[in-house]
Amino acid sequence: MNRRIEFEADVFSSNGLTLLVDGTAQSHVDAVDPTRLFFEYTRRVGHVLDALGAPGAPLRAAHLGGGALTLARYVAATRPGSAQVVVDIDREVLEAVLVRLPLPGDADIEFVVGDAASVIDTLTASFDVVIVDLYRRLQPPAFVETAAFMGGCLRLLAPRGALVVNVADAAGLVRLRGQTRAISRSDPGAQLLVAGDPSMLSGAEEGNAVVVAAPDGLPDGLGERLLALGPHPTEVLEGDRLDFVLWGAC
């Protein structure tokens, strides 16, 4: 498949590069400092990663959707010794990323080229975090909103592990509702949290929300951390407030 794969210089810093595939921005990487997360949703995911386990301790992380490996690089830099798996269906993009932005030599990252819906059943390790960020241009595959796929992701988690999902949605929250419904159906007892820009979470504007699901309970103080660290403005939905925003008064 011939894809138009480009790396566009960041006008905000001398080291930032944005990966574009067929003209659509997919990922942003700081080539010198991988802890500098630029896209708002990746910054929120970074705060979730920082809240897992002991500060700086290695994580076992699975990334379903690789992009420019932004979050895998972040984990490798902030959690030395972490063991990670990246699953991506697009070998051409993955190879271009590794040529243009090589990983540090000490990064323990395994790559699996394939469809995430099939690959998750072949992964035998248990993970502290599973990150789902699956998009072709701006469209996710239909299976991400199925209870079967979300259940497969949740089954990969180690005790106290967390599933983190990037949901890019239009006004109205149709995808966000579908995503949270799929998670709840696959594990009704999982604790849920959603973070994003207030205008997006109100349903008024398009944008990205970060969904965190934890079968054994969310990390202590995660909501407060996300509110405090931004990016701002930010809103965090949990419990009854999450139910009300997504489903209205019952």
C-alpha positions in Angstrom: 0.0 0.0 0.0 1.4 3.3 -1.0 0.9 5.8 1.8 2.0 9.5 1.9 4.0 9.5 5.1 5.5 12.8 6.2 7.1 14.3 9.2 6.3 18.0 9.7 8.5 20.3 11.7 6.8 21.7 14.8 6.5 25.5 14.7 6.4 25.6 18.5 9.7 24.0 19.2 12.9 23.2 17.4 12.7 19.4 18.1 9.0 18.6 17.6 7.8 16.5 14.6 4.2 15.7 13.6 3.6 12.4 11.8 1.1 12.9 8.9 -0.3 10.0 7.0 -2.1 10.9 3.8 -2.3 14.5 5.1 -3.8 13.7 8.5 -1.9 14.4 11.7 -1.5 11.1 13.6 1.1 11.7 16.3 3.6 14.2 17.6 7.1 13.4 19.0 9.8 15.6 20.5 12.9 14.1 19.0 15.1 15.2 21.9 12.8 15.0 24.9 10.2 12.2 24.6 8.6 13.3 27.9 7.3 16.4 26.2 3.8 15.5 25.1 2.2 17.9 22.8 -1.3 16.7 21.8 -3.7 17.3 24.7 -5.0 13.8 24.9 -1.5 12.4 25.1 -0.7 14.7 28.0 -3.7 13.4 29.8 -2.7 9.8 29.2 0.8 10.7 30.4 -0.7 11.8 33.7 -2.5 8.5 34.0 0.7 6.6 33.3 2.5 8.6 36.0 -0.2 7.6 38.5 0.2 3.8 38.0 2.3 1.9 40.6 5.3 3.5 42.3 6.7 6.6 40.7 9.3 5.8 38.2 8.9 2.0 38.6 8.9 -0.1 35.4 5.6 -0.8 33.8 4.4 -3.6 31.5 2.6 -1.7 28.8 0.6 -2.8 25.7 -0.1 -0.1 23.0 -2.8 -1.0 20.6 -2.1 1.5 17.8 1.5 2.8 17.5 1.5 6.0 15.5 4.9 7.6 16.0 5.3 5.6 19.3 4.8 8.8 21.3 3.5 7.1 24.4 5.8 4.1 24.2 8.7 6.6 24.1 7.3 8.4 27.1 7.1 5.2 29.1 10.6 4.2 28.2 11.9 7.6 29.3 9.9 8.0 32.5 9.9 4.3 33.6 13.4 2.8 32.7 13.3 -1.0 32.5 9.7 -1.1 31.3 8.7 -4.0 29.0 6.3 -2.9 26.2 4.4 -4.3 23.3 3.2 -2.2 20.4 0.6 -3.6 18.0 -0.1 -1.8 14.7 -1.6 -2.9 11.5 0.4 -0.6 9.3 3.9 -1.9 8.7 4.8 0.8 6.3 4.1 3.6 8.8 5.9 1.8 11.6 9.0 1.2 9.5 9.0 4.9 8.4 8.7 6.0 12.0 11.6 3.8 13.2 13.8 5.1 10.4 13.0 8.8 11.0 12.8 8.6 14.8 14.9 5.7 16.0 14.2 4.4 19.5 16.9 4.6 22.2 19.0 1.4 22.4 17.8 0.5 25.9 14.1 0.6 25.1 12.5 -2.8 25.6 9.7 -2.6 23.0 8.4 -5.6 21.0 6.5 -4.8 17.8 3.6 -6.9 16.5 2.2 -6.1 13.0 -1.4 -7.1 12.8 -5.0 -6.3 13.5 -5.5 -5.5 17.2 -8.7 -7.4 17.4 -6.9 -10.6 16.4 -3.6 -10.0 18.1 -5.0 -9.4 21.7 -6.0 -13.1 21.8 -2.3 -14.1 21.2 -0.8 -11.9 23.9 0.1 -14.0 26.9 1.6 -11.4 29.2 -0.4 -9.5 31.8 0.0 -5.7 31.6 -0.1 -2.8 34.1 -1.6 -0.7 31.3 -3.2 -1.3 28.0 -3.6 1.8 25.8 -6.0 1.8 22.9 -5.5 4.4 20.2 -6.7 2.9 17.0 -7.5 5.2 14.1 -7.1 5.2 10.3 -7.1 8.9 9.5 -9.8 10.0 11.9 -11.9 6.8 11.9 -11.6 4.0 14.4 -12.3 0.4 13.4 -15.8 -0.7 14.4 -14.6 -3.4 16.7 -13.3 -0.9 19.3 -16.9 -0.3 20.4 -17.7 -3.9 21.0 -17.9 -5.6 24.4 -15.9 -8.5 22.9 -12.9 -6.4 22.1 -13.0 -4.3 25.3 -13.3 -7.5 27.3 -10.2 -8.9 25.5 -8.3 -5.7 26.4 -9.4 -5.9 30.1 -8.4 -9.6 30.3 -4.8 -8.5 29.5 -4.6 -6.4 32.6 -2.6 -7.5 35.7 -4.1 -6.8 39.1 -4.5 -3.1 39.7 -4.0 -2.5 36.0 -5.8 0.1 33.9 -7.2 0.3 30.4 -6.8 3.7 28.7 -8.7 4.6 25.5 -8.4 7.6 23.3 -11.8 8.6 21.9 -11.8 11.1 19.1 -15.4 12.2 18.8 -17.7 14.7 17.0 -20.2 16.9 18.9 -22.9 14.8 20.5 -20.6 12.2 22.2 -21.8 9.3 20.1 -18.4 7.5 20.1 -17.8 8.2 23.8 -21.1 6.7 24.7 -20.5 3.7 22.5 -17.0 3.2 24.0 -18.1 3.4 27.6 -21.1 1.2 27.0 -18.8 -1.5 25.5 -16.5 -1.4 28.5 -19.3 -1.5 31.0 -20.9 -4.4 29.2 -17.6 -6.4 29.2 -17.0 -5.7 32.9 -19.9 -4.0 34.8 -17.7 -3.8 37.9 -14.9 -1.8 36.3 -14.4 1.7 37.7 -14.6 4.3 34.9 -13.2 7.9 34.5 -13.4 10.2 31.6 -11.2 13.3 31.1 -11.2 16.0 28.4 -12.0 19.5 27.5 -15.3 20.7 29.1 -16.6 21.9 25.7 -16.1 18.4 24.3 -17.5 16.5 27.2 -20.6 18.7 27.2 -21.3 17.4 23.7 -21.0 20.9 22.1 -17.7 20.4 20.2 -15.6 17.8 18.7 -12.4 16.7 20.4 -10.7 13.9 22.3 -11.6 12.3 25.5 -9.5 9.9 27.5 -11.4 7.0 29.1 -9.8 5.0 32.0 -11.2 1.7 33.1 -9.9 -0.2 36.1 -11.4 -3.5 37.2 -9.7 -3.3 40.6 -10.3 0.4 41.1 -8.7 3.6 39.8 -5.4 4.8 41.1 -5.9 6.9 44.2 -6.3 10.6 43.5 -6.3 10.1 39.7 -9.2 12.5 39.1 -7.6 15.2 41.2 -4.3 14.7 39.4 -5.9 15.1 36.0 -7.8 18.2 37.1 -4.7 19.8 38.5 -2.2 19.0 35.8 -4.4 19.8 32.8 -4.1 20.7 30.0 -6.6 23.4 30.9 -9.5 23.8 30.7 -10.2 20.2 31.8 -13.1 18.3 33.2 -13.1 14.9 34.8 -16.2 12.7 35.0 -16.6 9.9 37.4 -19.4 8.0 39.1 -22.9 9.6 39.1 -21.6 12.6 37.2 -20.3 10.4 34.4 -23.6 8.6 34.2 -25.6 11.8 34.2 -23.5 13.4 31.4 -23.5 10.3 29.2 -27.0 9.0 29.9 -29.0 11.8 31.6 -31.2 11.5 34.6 -32.5 7.9 35.2 
